Amino acid sequence: MLPRFRLQRFYAAHRYVLWAAVMCVPAFVGSVGWNRPVYGTGTGREGVPGTHVGQNDDGKWFLENAALKVQIDPQTGAWSVLDKRCRREWVSATKHQSQSPRLRGVSAAAESGDALRFEAAFSWTDNQPNWMQVTVALPADKAEVHITADMEDRTRKIGTSRFWDPLGADADGLGIAVADYCNGHLYPADAESLPRRWFSASRLDMPWVGLCEGTRGPAYLVLFETSDDGAVELQKGDWGGRSLFVPQIHWHDSKGAFSYPRRLIYAFAAEGGYVALAKRYREYARELGLIVPFAEKVKANPNVRRLFGAPDVWGYSALEFAQAAKDAGLRRLLVQGRMPPDQMRRVNELGYLTSEYDNYTDITPVESEDKIDRSHDFVPQSVVLKADGERMTAWLTFDKKTQFMKRCPALWLRTAQRDIPKILAEYPFLGRFIDVTTAEDLYECYDPAHPLTRGDKRRCGEDLLSYVRSQKLVVGGEHGIWWAVPYADYFEGMMSGGDYSWPAGHLIAPKTKDERFQSPWGQQLPPWQEYEKWGIGHQYRVPLWELVFHDCVVTTWYWGDSSDFLLQAAPEVTPKKDAYNILYGTIPLLWADAQRGSWRDHRDVFLRTYRNTCILHEVIAGTEMLDHEFLTEDRRVQRTTFSDGTWAVVNFGPEPYELAAGNRQWVLPENGFVVKGPSIEQSRVMTSGGIVITIQGPDFEFSETE
């Protein structure tokens, strides 16, 4: 008997509206039962109980509103958060033992009435305690704890300092939700080991990490409001005999000093798991102006619409390729690379999008100012100066013959302003792909001619992308990150998992799964099994990024992990990537040159990937992803739902899966799918005659038996 799932009408958006409403206007049966004595009461919105602040007879302090109860032990520094809506308690695994209280001077914040203040030294630098003034606030109308850390002497050096103890729970099935150089993982918290345990907050694709009970249960996220100088360590702790990874927060110096107050938000969901956390961050991102949907971007630049349903293709920038693609039925296409201007105009006239590679970070030296361009600058004068007095290196070619240097981000904009207008005056590009800027971490520059904090470096990236956008270009970037969303239209790399067993950045493909590689920097790359598990493994990937930004920016695979990059070593990966693109509502990245890819020698693969992924993307590019679900316990069958009513179900597993919706039934083979929406229906299903692919979209019909 095949496993079955009956698809019912389901509006995921309502779930998270209710989640927010429960936070803001909670309703409970029975009395709240506030502890006594109470030292302060914060004021809630009309009809919402306020926050109560006080101290118990055992010396522990508490903050309590209708949704949460926070307890803090001054002696040990332990703290806990009880989510009263679901009775899940999140507690710290604190091991502090001392005669002196770990938290000193605990008191209610009289002016706000919804906060506690204390001093604590969670870390030491140069054998001296780093005393921080910590404020813990519980807004009356939110299921959130807001934490601020400051220092009386902000010039004090703290290095990288551990902050307050992380929260965990004695619960089954805990998972760590994080967008860690990909659109999302859900790592098992009880794993023996993880592929990475340390993340710069400034390089997280979204500046938060979550802990979830199962996939739909209670959850919390810790959000860096000040992410430029922070980090997260997945640290092992013990909860009821369970050894679990949990998110430990650290803070970095900024230019050798504490410099400014640091802020965190712990937001709690009574249900909904990682999806609820992603939707909470979406609301936060909206407040910051980061949610700039395609509806707005298309108004500013109508050429953005050409990106919808366009495969991102490298390696063959020529009119003959574009014309051949048109003849083969490609309605939209992103052609990367320079070609003669007259050819480019004709490619644009085909309705395609023309773009090229650009990079303002990696430079080699020139001797005169008139030679400065995107790839060349003065060395060492224009290179980042590190704190140790050394100049920062950048990309190294695989043969180790060319070492690029790192141009200071303070000089990115001036270089782009010199280069891009000259290029556009000759070549009618409609887009531009900016490498490195949105892929690398933040760093500091100590050169007095162009000094930067990490925050300054982030703003330099925003300024560069904003300028490129001002030239009426469709803007692409490598990998992608939250702060770039208002300025970018697509990111290459977000669909990839970040765990490659081959030199993906150097575009060297493995010939077999067993082939091992070293990077030019001498690093042994992980074996294929790591990529198979964490990079492409459906058990651990979740579309956190798409749940937040799907209607704002298009994502695709990394160019060294493209849809067709592994045809020699692992041809089965290509249809799995197609299934991911369908499930996530994203586009493929393909190669069309003589050295790699599918266009020249595997045209059927190229066209199959286009049809199966891109017609759908044309329809749903501008929609919000409302929900993602695992439909089977082994997570091989998954479903997504979009705001226009479209849903997609994909079977990643080798066993057939029977799906029923309404009065229809399908049997999905491995990498099979069913998509239904108001404007499109498509499927790859098993029939008595074989596996059949059917696509019915706007002005498009296709059917074939494999």
C-alpha positions as CSV (number, residue, x, y, z in Angstrom):
1,M,0.0,0.0,0.0
2,L,1.5,3.4,-1.0
3,P,1.6,6.1,1.7
4,R,-1.1,8.6,1.2
5,F,-1.8,12.2,2.0
6,R,-5.1,14.0,1.4
7,L,-4.6,17.6,0.5
8,Q,-7.2,19.9,2.1
9,R,-7.9,23.5,1.6
10,F,-5.6,25.3,3.8
11,Y,-4.7,29.0,4.2
12,A,-1.3,29.2,5.9
13,A,-1.5,32.9,6.1
14,H,-4.3,32.7,8.6
15,R,-2.3,30.5,10.9
16,Y,0.4,33.2,11.4
17,V,-2.1,36.0,11.7
18,L,-3.6,34.0,14.5
19,W,-0.2,33.4,15.9
20,A,0.5,37.1,16.0
21,A,-3.0,37.8,17.4
22,V,-2.4,35.4,20.2
23,M,0.7,37.2,21.0
24,C,-0.9,40.6,20.9
25,V,-4.4,39.8,22.3
26,P,-4.0,36.6,24.3
27,A,-7.0,35.0,25.8
28,F,-6.8,32.4,28.6
29,V,-9.2,30.5,30.7
30,G,-8.9,31.2,34.4
31,S,-6.9,33.7,36.3
32,V,-3.4,34.8,35.2
33,G,-2.1,34.2,38.7
34,W,0.7,36.8,38.9
35,N,3.4,36.2,41.4
36,R,3.9,38.6,44.4
37,P,5.2,41.0,45.4
38,V,5.0,43.1,42.3
39,Y,7.3,46.1,41.9
40,G,6.0,47.5,38.6
41,T,3.4,47.0,36.0
42,G,3.9,48.0,32.4
43,T,1.0,49.4,30.4
44,G,-0.4,47.3,27.6
45,R,-2.7,48.3,24.7
46,E,-6.3,48.8,25.5
47,G,-7.8,45.5,26.6
48,V,-4.4,43.8,26.9
49,P,-3.0,43.1,30.4
50,G,0.2,44.9,31.3
51,T,3.6,43.4,32.2
52,H,4.1,42.5,35.8
53,V,7.6,42.8,37.3
54,G,8.6,41.5,40.7
55,Q,10.6,39.3,43.0
56,N,9.6,36.0,44.6
57,D,10.3,34.9,48.2
58,D,13.2,32.7,46.9
59,G,15.0,35.8,45.6
60,K,14.2,35.1,41.9
61,W,12.9,37.9,39.8
62,F,10.2,37.6,37.2
63,L,8.6,39.5,34.3
64,E,5.1,38.3,33.3
65,N,2.5,39.2,30.7
66,A,-0.4,37.3,29.3
67,A,1.7,35.2,27.0
68,L,5.1,34.7,28.7
69,K,6.7,34.4,32.2
70,V,10.4,35.1,32.4
71,Q,12.3,34.1,35.6
72,I,15.8,35.2,36.5
73,D,18.0,33.8,39.3
74,P,20.5,36.5,40.4
75,Q,22.7,34.0,42.2
76,T,23.4,31.6,39.3
77,G,22.4,33.8,36.4
78,A,20.0,31.1,35.2
79,W,16.9,32.2,33.4
80,S,13.8,30.7,31.8
81,V,10.9,31.6,29.7
82,L,7.5,29.9,30.1
83,D,5.3,30.2,27.0
84,K,1.9,30.1,28.9
85,R,0.0,29.6,25.6
86,C,1.4,26.1,25.1
87,R,3.1,25.4,28.5
88,R,6.5,25.0,26.9
89,E,9.3,26.2,29.2
90,W,12.7,27.2,27.7
91,V,15.4,27.1,30.3
92,S,19.2,27.9,30.4
93,A,21.6,25.1,31.3
94,T,23.5,27.2,33.7
95,K,26.4,25.7,35.7
96,H,27.6,28.8,37.6
97,Q,28.7,28.0,41.2
98,S,29.9,30.9,43.4
99,Q,29.3,32.5,46.7
100,S,28.8,35.8,44.9
101,P,25.7,36.5,42.8
102,R,26.4,36.2,39.1
103,L,23.9,39.1,38.4
104,R,24.3,42.1,40.7
105,G,22.0,45.0,41.3
106,V,18.9,43.5,39.9
107,S,16.0,46.0,39.9
108,A,12.9,46.9,38.1
109,A,13.2,49.6,35.5
110,A,10.9,52.2,37.1
111,E,10.4,54.4,34.0
112,S,9.1,51.7,31.7
113,G,7.5,49.3,34.2
114,D,8.1,46.3,31.9
115,A,11.8,45.6,32.4
116,L,14.6,44.4,34.7
117,R,18.1,45.7,34.9
118,F,21.2,44.2,36.3
119,E,25.0,44.1,35.8
120,A,26.8,40.9,34.8
121,A,30.2,39.8,33.6
122,F,29.6,36.8,31.3
123,S,33.1,37.0,29.9
124,W,36.6,38.2,30.8
125,T,39.2,40.1,28.7
126,D,42.9,40.4,29.8
127,N,42.0,38.8,33.2
128,Q,39.4,41.5,33.8
129,P,35.6,41.0,33.9
130,N,33.5,42.6,31.2
131,W,30.8,44.1,33.3
132,M,27.8,44.8,31.2
133,Q,24.6,46.6,32.1
134,V,21.8,44.4,30.9
135,T,18.1,45.4,30.4
136,V,15.6,42.6,30.0
137,A,12.2,43.9,28.8
138,L,8.9,42.1,28.2
139,P,6.6,44.2,26.2
140,A,3.0,43.9,27.4
141,D,1.5,43.0,24.1
142,K,4.1,40.7,22.6
143,A,5.5,37.2,23.2
144,E,9.0,38.6,23.0
145,V,11.9,39.3,25.3
146,H,14.0,42.3,24.3
147,I,17.5,42.4,25.7
148,T,20.0,45.3,25.6
149,A,23.6,45.1,26.7
150,D,25.7,48.2,27.3
151,M,29.0,49.1,29.1
152,E,29.8,52.1,31.2
153,D,33.1,52.4,29.4
154,R,32.3,51.8,25.7
155,T,36.0,52.1,24.8
156,R,36.8,48.9,26.7
157,K,38.2,46.1,24.6
158,I,36.1,42.9,24.8
159,G,37.6,40.8,21.9
160,T,34.9,38.2,21.2
161,S,32.9,37.8,24.4
162,R,30.4,35.2,25.3
163,F,27.0,36.6,26.3
164,W,24.1,35.2,28.5
165,D,23.4,31.5,28.7
166,P,21.4,30.0,25.8
167,L,17.9,28.5,26.2
168,G,17.0,24.9,25.5
169,A,14.3,22.5,26.5
170,D,13.8,18.9,27.6
171,A,11.8,18.0,24.5
172,D,11.9,15.5,21.7
173,G,12.7,16.5,18.1
174,L,14.3,19.8,18.7
175,G,15.7,21.4,15.5
176,I,18.0,24.4,14.9
177,A,16.5,26.7,12.1
178,V,19.1,28.9,10.5
179,A,19.8,30.4,7.0
180,D,23.5,29.6,7.1
181,Y,24.8,30.5,3.7
182,C,21.8,28.9,2.0
183,N,18.1,29.5,2.1
184,G,17.7,27.4,5.2
185,H,18.6,24.3,7.3
186,L,16.8,22.6,10.1
187,Y,19.6,20.8,11.9
188,P,18.8,18.2,14.5
189,A,19.8,19.7,17.9
190,D,20.7,16.2,19.2
191,A,23.1,15.4,16.4
192,E,26.5,14.1,17.3
193,S,28.1,16.7,15.0
194,L,27.1,19.4,12.6
195,P,28.8,20.7,9.4
196,R,29.3,24.1,11.1
197,R,28.8,25.4,14.6
198,W,30.1,29.0,14.5
199,F,28.3,31.7,12.5
200,S,29.1,35.4,12.2
201,A,25.8,37.2,12.8
202,S,26.9,39.6,10.1
203,R,27.2,36.7,7.6
204,L,23.9,34.9,8.4
205,D,21.7,35.3,5.4
206,M,19.0,36.5,7.9
207,P,20.3,37.6,11.4
208,W,18.5,35.1,13.5
209,V,18.7,31.5,14.7
210,G,15.7,29.5,15.9
211,L,15.1,26.4,18.1
212,C,12.0,24.4,17.2
213,E,10.2,21.5,18.9
214,G,9.5,19.3,15.9
215,T,8.5,21.0,12.7
216,R,5.2,22.5,13.8
217,G,5.5,22.8,17.6
218,P,6.6,25.6,20.0
219,A,9.7,27.5,18.9
220,Y,11.7,30.6,19.6
221,L,14.1,32.7,17.6
222,V,17.0,34.9,18.8
223,L,17.2,37.9,16.5
224,F,20.3,40.2,16.3
225,E,19.0,43.7,16.1
226,T,22.7,44.7,16.1
227,S,24.2,42.0,13.9
228,D,27.3,43.7,12.5
229,D,29.5,42.7,15.5
230,G,28.0,39.5,16.8
231,A,28.2,35.7,16.4
232,V,26.3,32.6,17.2
233,E,27.9,29.4,18.4
234,L,25.9,26.1,18.4
235,Q,27.0,25.0,21.9
236,K,26.3,21.6,23.5
237,G,24.3,21.7,26.7
238,D,22.4,19.2,28.9
239,W,18.6,19.3,29.3
240,G,17.1,16.5,31.3
241,G,19.9,14.2,30.2
242,R,19.7,15.2,26.6
243,S,22.8,16.5,25.0
244,L,21.7,19.3,22.6
245,F,23.1,22.0,20.4
246,V,21.6,25.4,21.3
247,P,22.4,29.0,20.1
248,Q,25.0,30.8,22.3
249,I,25.4,34.5,21.6
250,H,28.8,36.3,21.4
251,W,29.7,39.9,20.8
252,H,32.7,41.2,18.9
253,D,34.7,44.4,19.4
254,S,34.0,47.2,17.0
255,K,37.4,48.7,16.1
256,G,38.9,47.4,19.3
257,A,36.2,48.6,21.7
258,F,32.7,47.7,22.8
259,S,31.6,50.9,21.1
260,Y,27.8,50.8,21.3
261,P,24.8,49.0,22.9
262,R,24.0,45.5,21.6
263,R,20.4,44.4,21.2
264,L,18.6,41.0,20.9
265,I,15.0,40.0,20.5
266,Y,13.9,36.5,21.7
267,A,10.5,35.9,20.0
268,F,8.4,32.9,21.0
269,A,5.8,31.0,18.9
270,A,3.3,28.7,20.7
271,E,3.1,26.6,17.5
272,G,4.1,26.7,13.9
273,G,7.8,25.8,14.3
274,Y,10.3,27.3,11.8
275,V,7.5,28.7,9.5
276,A,6.2,30.8,12.4
277,L,9.7,32.0,13.2
278,A,10.3,33.0,9.5
279,K,7.0,34.9,9.4
280,R,7.8,36.7,12.6
281,Y,11.1,37.8,11.0
282,R,9.2,38.9,7.9
283,E,7.2,41.3,10.0
284,Y,10.3,42.6,11.6
285,A,11.9,43.0,8.1
286,R,8.8,44.9,6.9
287,E,9.2,47.3,9.8
288,L,12.8,48.0,8.7
289,G,11.7,48.5,5.0
290,L,13.4,45.3,3.8
291,I,10.2,43.9,2.3
292,V,10.2,45.5,-1.1
293,P,8.0,43.3,-3.3
294,F,8.4,42.8,-7.0
295,A,5.2,44.7,-7.5
296,E,7.1,47.8,-6.5
297,K,10.4,46.8,-8.2
298,V,8.6,46.3,-11.5
299,K,7.1,49.7,-11.3
300,A,10.5,51.2,-10.9
301,N,12.1,49.1,-13.6
302,P,9.8,47.1,-15.9
303,N,12.7,45.0,-17.1
304,V,12.6,43.2,-13.8
305,R,9.7,41.3,-15.1
306,R,12.0,39.7,-17.7
307,L,13.6,37.8,-14.8
308,F,10.4,35.9,-14.0
309,G,10.7,32.4,-15.4
310,A,14.2,33.1,-16.9
311,P,16.9,30.5,-16.4
312,D,20.1,32.1,-15.4
313,V,22.6,31.0,-18.1
314,W,26.4,31.4,-18.2
315,G,29.0,30.4,-20.8
316,Y,27.5,31.4,-24.1
317,S,26.9,35.1,-24.5
318,A,26.0,35.4,-28.2
319,L,23.0,36.2,-30.4
320,E,23.2,32.7,-32.0
321,F,22.6,31.1,-28.6
322,A,19.7,33.5,-27.7
323,Q,18.1,32.8,-31.1
324,A,18.6,29.0,-30.7
325,A,17.0,29.3,-27.2
326,K,14.1,31.2,-28.6
327,D,13.6,28.6,-31.4
328,A,13.7,25.9,-28.7
329,G,10.8,27.5,-26.9
330,L,12.5,29.5,-24.1
331,R,10.1,32.4,-23.4
332,R,12.5,34.2,-21.1
333,L,16.2,34.0,-20.5
334,L,19.0,35.7,-18.5
335,V,22.1,35.7,-20.7
336,Q,25.3,36.4,-18.7
337,G,28.3,37.8,-20.6
338,R,29.4,40.5,-23.1
339,M,28.7,40.3,-26.8
340,P,28.9,42.9,-29.6
341,P,26.5,45.8,-28.9
342,D,24.4,45.2,-32.0
343,Q,23.9,41.5,-31.0
344,M,23.0,42.6,-27.5
345,R,20.3,44.9,-28.7
346,R,18.8,42.1,-30.8
347,V,18.9,39.7,-27.7
348,N,17.1,42.4,-25.7
349,E,14.5,42.6,-28.5
350,L,13.8,38.9,-28.1
351,G,12.5,39.8,-24.7
352,Y,15.5,38.4,-22.9
353,L,17.6,39.9,-20.1
354,T,21.3,40.7,-20.8
355,S,23.8,41.0,-18.0
356,E,27.4,40.5,-17.2
357,Y,29.8,39.7,-14.4
358,D,31.1,42.6,-12.3
359,N,33.4,42.6,-9.2
360,Y,34.6,45.6,-7.2
361,T,36.3,43.6,-4.5
362,D,39.1,41.6,-6.1
363,I,41.9,43.7,-7.6
364,T,45.4,43.5,-9.1
365,P,47.7,46.5,-9.1
366,V,48.0,49.4,-11.6
367,E,50.4,52.3,-11.5
368,S,48.3,55.3,-12.7
369,E,44.9,56.5,-11.7
370,D,43.5,56.4,-15.3
371,K,44.0,52.6,-15.2
372,I,41.7,52.1,-12.2
373,D,38.7,50.1,-13.0
374,R,36.6,47.4,-11.4
375,S,39.5,44.9,-11.5
376,H,42.4,47.2,-10.9
377,D,43.5,49.7,-8.3
378,F,46.5,51.0,-6.4
379,V,48.2,48.4,-4.3
380,P,48.7,48.6,-1.4
381,Q,47.0,52.1,-1.0
382,S,43.5,51.0,-1.9
383,V,43.6,47.6,-0.1
384,V,42.0,46.9,3.2
385,L,44.4,47.3,6.1
386,K,43.8,44.8,8.9
387,A,44.2,45.4,12.6
388,D,47.5,43.5,12.5
389,G,49.0,45.9,10.0
390,E,48.8,43.4,7.1
391,R,46.9,44.1,3.8
392,M,44.0,41.8,3.2
393,T,44.2,39.2,0.4
394,A,41.2,38.2,-1.7
395,W,40.7,35.5,-4.4
396,L,43.4,33.1,-5.2
397,T,43.3,31.2,-8.5
398,F,43.3,27.5,-8.3
399,D,46.8,27.2,-9.7
400,K,47.9,29.7,-7.0
401,K,49.6,31.8,-9.7
402,T,47.4,34.9,-9.2
403,Q,46.7,36.4,-5.7
404,F,44.1,39.2,-5.8
405,M,43.9,41.8,-3.1
406,K,40.9,43.1,-1.3
407,R,39.9,46.6,-2.4
408,C,38.5,48.6,0.5
409,P,34.7,48.8,0.3
410,A,35.0,52.5,0.9
411,L,36.3,52.7,-2.7
412,W,33.6,50.5,-4.3
413,L,31.2,53.2,-5.2
414,R,33.7,55.6,-6.7
415,T,34.9,52.8,-8.9
416,A,31.4,51.8,-10.0
417,Q,30.6,55.4,-10.8
418,R,33.6,55.6,-13.1
419,D,33.1,52.2,-14.8
420,I,29.4,51.5,-15.3
421,P,28.3,54.7,-17.2
422,K,31.2,54.1,-19.7
423,I,30.1,50.4,-20.2
424,L,26.5,51.3,-20.6
425,A,27.3,54.0,-23.1
426,E,28.6,51.3,-25.4
427,Y,26.7,48.2,-24.4
428,P,22.9,48.1,-23.9
429,F,23.0,45.8,-20.9
430,L,19.7,45.5,-19.0
431,G,21.2,43.9,-15.9
432,R,24.4,43.5,-13.9
433,F,25.7,40.8,-11.7
434,I,27.8,42.0,-8.8
435,D,30.1,39.3,-7.4
436,V,31.4,39.0,-3.8
437,T,29.7,42.0,-2.2
438,T,26.7,40.1,-0.9
439,A,28.5,36.8,-0.3
440,E,31.4,37.8,1.9
441,D,31.4,38.7,5.6
442,L,31.7,42.1,7.1
443,Y,35.2,43.3,8.1
444,E,37.0,46.4,9.3
445,C,39.6,48.6,7.6
446,Y,42.3,50.4,9.6
447,D,43.8,52.5,6.8
448,P,43.3,56.2,7.9
449,A,42.6,57.1,4.3
450,H,39.5,54.9,4.2
451,P,38.7,53.5,7.7
452,L,35.7,51.3,8.1
453,T,33.8,49.5,10.9
454,R,31.9,46.4,10.0
455,G,28.7,48.5,10.0
456,D,30.4,50.9,7.6
457,K,31.3,48.0,5.3
458,R,27.7,46.9,5.2
459,R,26.6,50.4,4.3
460,C,29.2,50.5,1.5
461,G,27.5,47.4,0.0
462,E,24.1,49.0,0.2
463,D,25.5,52.2,-1.5
464,L,27.1,50.1,-4.3
465,L,23.9,48.1,-5.1
466,S,21.7,51.2,-4.8
467,Y,23.9,53.0,-7.3
468,V,23.8,50.0,-9.7
469,R,20.0,49.9,-9.3
470,S,19.8,53.7,-10.0
471,Q,21.2,52.9,-13.5
472,K,17.9,51.1,-14.3
473,L,19.6,47.8,-14.3
474,V,18.3,44.5,-13.0
475,V,20.6,43.7,-10.1
476,G,22.0,40.3,-9.3
477,G,24.4,39.4,-6.5
478,E,26.5,36.4,-5.3
479,H,24.8,34.3,-2.7
480,G,22.7,37.1,-1.0
481,I,21.9,38.6,2.4
482,W,19.1,40.4,4.1
483,W,20.3,43.9,3.9
484,A,20.6,43.7,0.1
485,V,17.0,42.8,-0.6
486,P,15.7,46.3,-1.3
487,Y,18.5,46.8,-3.9
488,A,18.8,43.4,-5.6
489,D,16.5,41.4,-7.9
490,Y,18.1,38.0,-7.8
491,F,20.8,36.1,-5.9
492,E,23.0,33.2,-7.2
493,G,23.8,30.6,-4.6
494,M,20.9,30.8,-2.1
495,M,19.5,27.5,-3.3
496,S,22.8,25.7,-2.8
497,G,23.5,24.3,0.7
498,G,27.1,25.7,1.0
499,D,28.7,22.3,1.5
500,Y,30.6,21.4,-1.6
501,S,33.0,18.4,-2.0
502,W,34.7,20.1,-5.0
503,P,36.1,23.6,-5.7
504,A,32.8,25.1,-6.7
505,G,34.0,28.6,-6.7
506,H,36.7,27.7,-9.2
507,L,34.2,26.0,-11.4
508,I,36.0,22.6,-11.2
509,A,33.5,19.8,-11.4
510,P,34.1,16.3,-9.9
511,K,34.4,13.4,-12.4
512,T,33.2,11.0,-9.7
513,K,31.6,11.2,-6.3
514,D,34.8,9.7,-4.8
515,E,37.1,12.4,-6.2
516,R,38.7,14.4,-3.4
517,F,39.9,18.0,-3.6
518,Q,41.9,20.6,-1.7
519,S,41.3,24.3,-2.0
520,P,44.2,26.5,-3.2
521,W,44.5,27.6,0.4
522,G,45.3,24.1,1.5
523,Q,41.9,23.2,3.0
524,Q,40.7,19.6,2.5
525,L,37.2,19.7,1.1
526,P,34.6,17.4,2.7
527,P,33.6,14.1,1.0
528,W,30.7,13.7,-1.3
529,Q,28.5,12.3,1.6
530,E,28.6,15.7,3.3
531,Y,27.2,17.4,0.3
532,E,24.6,14.7,-0.2
533,K,23.5,15.0,3.4
534,W,23.7,18.8,4.2
535,G,24.1,20.4,0.8
536,I,21.3,18.7,-1.2
537,G,19.7,16.5,1.6
538,H,15.9,17.0,1.7
539,Q,15.7,15.9,5.3
540,Y,17.5,19.0,6.6
541,R,16.8,21.8,4.1
542,V,13.9,24.2,4.7
543,P,13.1,27.4,2.7
544,L,13.5,29.9,5.5
545,W,14.6,32.6,3.0
546,E,11.7,32.0,0.7
547,L,9.2,32.2,3.5
548,V,10.5,35.7,4.2
549,F,11.6,37.1,0.8
550,H,10.1,35.0,-2.0
551,D,8.1,37.9,-3.4
552,C,11.0,40.3,-3.2
553,V,14.0,38.6,-4.8
554,V,14.6,35.6,-7.0
555,T,17.1,32.9,-5.9
556,T,18.9,30.2,-7.8
557,W,21.9,27.8,-7.4
558,Y,25.6,28.7,-7.1
559,W,27.4,28.8,-10.4
560,G,29.7,26.0,-9.3
561,D,26.7,24.0,-8.1
562,S,24.4,24.8,-11.0
563,S,21.4,22.7,-12.0
564,D,23.5,20.9,-14.5
565,F,27.0,21.1,-13.0
566,L,27.2,17.5,-11.8
567,L,26.0,15.7,-14.9
568,Q,29.2,13.6,-15.1
569,A,29.6,12.6,-11.4
570,A,26.0,12.6,-10.3
571,P,23.4,13.1,-13.1
572,E,20.6,12.2,-10.6
573,V,21.2,15.5,-8.8
574,T,19.8,17.6,-11.7
575,P,16.2,16.3,-11.5
576,K,16.4,16.7,-7.7
577,K,17.4,20.3,-8.1
578,D,14.5,20.8,-10.5
579,A,12.2,19.4,-7.8
580,Y,13.7,21.9,-5.3
581,N,13.1,24.8,-7.8
582,I,9.5,23.7,-8.2
583,L,8.9,23.3,-4.5
584,Y,10.6,26.7,-3.6
585,G,9.3,28.6,-6.6
586,T,12.8,29.6,-7.9
587,I,14.8,29.5,-11.1
588,P,17.6,27.2,-12.3
589,L,21.1,28.2,-13.1
590,L,22.6,26.5,-16.2
591,W,25.8,26.4,-18.3
592,A,25.9,26.6,-22.1
593,D,29.7,26.6,-22.9
594,A,31.8,23.8,-24.3
595,Q,33.4,22.9,-20.9
596,R,30.4,22.3,-18.7
597,G,26.7,22.3,-18.5
598,S,23.9,20.8,-20.6
599,W,23.1,23.1,-23.6
600,R,25.6,21.6,-26.0
601,D,25.7,17.9,-25.2
602,H,22.6,17.3,-23.1
603,R,20.0,19.7,-24.7
604,D,17.1,17.5,-23.5
605,V,18.2,18.0,-19.9
606,F,18.5,21.8,-20.4
607,L,15.0,22.0,-21.9
608,R,13.5,19.7,-19.4
609,T,14.8,21.8,-16.5
610,Y,13.6,25.0,-18.2
611,R,10.0,23.6,-18.8
612,N,9.6,22.0,-15.4
613,T,10.8,25.0,-13.4
614,C,10.4,28.3,-15.3
615,I,6.8,28.3,-16.6
616,L,5.8,27.9,-12.9
617,H,8.1,30.7,-11.9
618,E,6.6,33.1,-14.4
619,V,3.3,32.7,-12.5
620,I,4.4,32.8,-8.9
621,A,7.6,34.9,-8.9
622,G,5.7,37.8,-7.2
623,T,3.9,35.8,-4.6
624,E,4.6,35.3,-1.0
625,M,5.5,31.8,0.2
626,L,3.0,31.2,3.0
627,D,3.9,27.8,4.2
628,H,6.2,24.8,3.9
629,E,5.4,21.4,5.3
630,F,6.8,17.9,5.6
631,L,4.0,15.5,4.6
632,T,5.8,12.3,5.7
633,E,7.8,11.4,8.8
634,D,10.9,10.8,6.8
635,R,10.6,14.3,5.2
636,R,10.8,13.0,1.7
637,V,7.4,14.4,0.6
638,Q,7.1,18.2,1.1
639,R,4.5,20.9,0.2
640,T,4.7,24.6,-0.2
641,T,1.8,27.1,-0.5
642,F,1.9,30.5,-2.1
643,S,-0.3,33.6,-1.7
644,D,-2.1,33.3,-5.0
645,G,-3.4,29.9,-4.0
646,T,-0.8,27.8,-5.8
647,W,0.5,24.8,-4.0
648,A,3.3,22.3,-4.9
649,V,3.9,18.8,-3.6
650,V,7.3,17.1,-4.3
651,N,8.4,13.6,-3.6
652,F,12.2,13.5,-3.1
653,G,12.2,9.8,-2.0
654,P,12.8,6.7,-4.1
655,E,9.5,5.1,-3.1
656,P,6.3,6.2,-5.0
657,Y,3.9,8.3,-3.1
658,E,0.2,8.5,-3.5
659,L,-1.4,12.0,-3.3
660,A,-5.1,12.8,-3.1
661,A,-6.6,16.3,-3.5
662,G,-10.3,16.8,-3.9
663,N,-11.5,14.1,-6.2
664,R,-8.1,13.5,-7.9
665,Q,-5.3,11.2,-7.1
666,W,-1.7,11.0,-8.4
667,V,1.3,8.7,-7.8
668,L,4.5,10.6,-7.5
669,P,7.8,8.9,-8.5
670,E,11.2,10.0,-7.1
671,N,11.4,13.8,-7.9
672,G,7.8,13.7,-9.0
673,F,5.6,16.7,-8.4
674,V,2.1,18.0,-8.5
675,V,1.4,21.8,-8.8
676,K,-2.1,23.3,-8.7
677,G,-3.0,27.0,-8.8
678,P,-5.4,29.4,-10.4
679,S,-3.1,30.1,-13.3
680,I,-1.0,26.8,-13.6
681,E,-1.2,23.1,-13.2
682,Q,1.7,20.8,-13.8
683,S,2.8,17.3,-12.7
684,R,5.3,14.6,-13.1
685,V,3.4,11.4,-12.1
686,M,3.3,7.7,-12.6
687,T,0.7,6.2,-15.0
688,S,0.1,2.8,-16.5
689,G,1.9,4.0,-19.5
690,G,5.0,5.3,-17.7
691,I,6.0,8.6,-16.1
692,V,4.2,11.5,-17.6
693,I,5.0,15.2,-17.4
694,T,2.2,17.7,-18.0
695,I,2.3,21.5,-17.9
696,Q,-0.6,23.8,-18.4
697,G,0.2,27.5,-17.8
698,P,-0.6,30.8,-19.3
699,D,-0.3,30.4,-23.1
700,F,1.7,27.2,-22.6
701,E,0.9,23.5,-22.8
702,F,3.2,20.6,-22.8
703,S,3.0,16.8,-22.2
704,E,5.4,14.0,-22.7
705,T,6.0,10.4,-21.5
706,E,9.5,9.8,-20.2
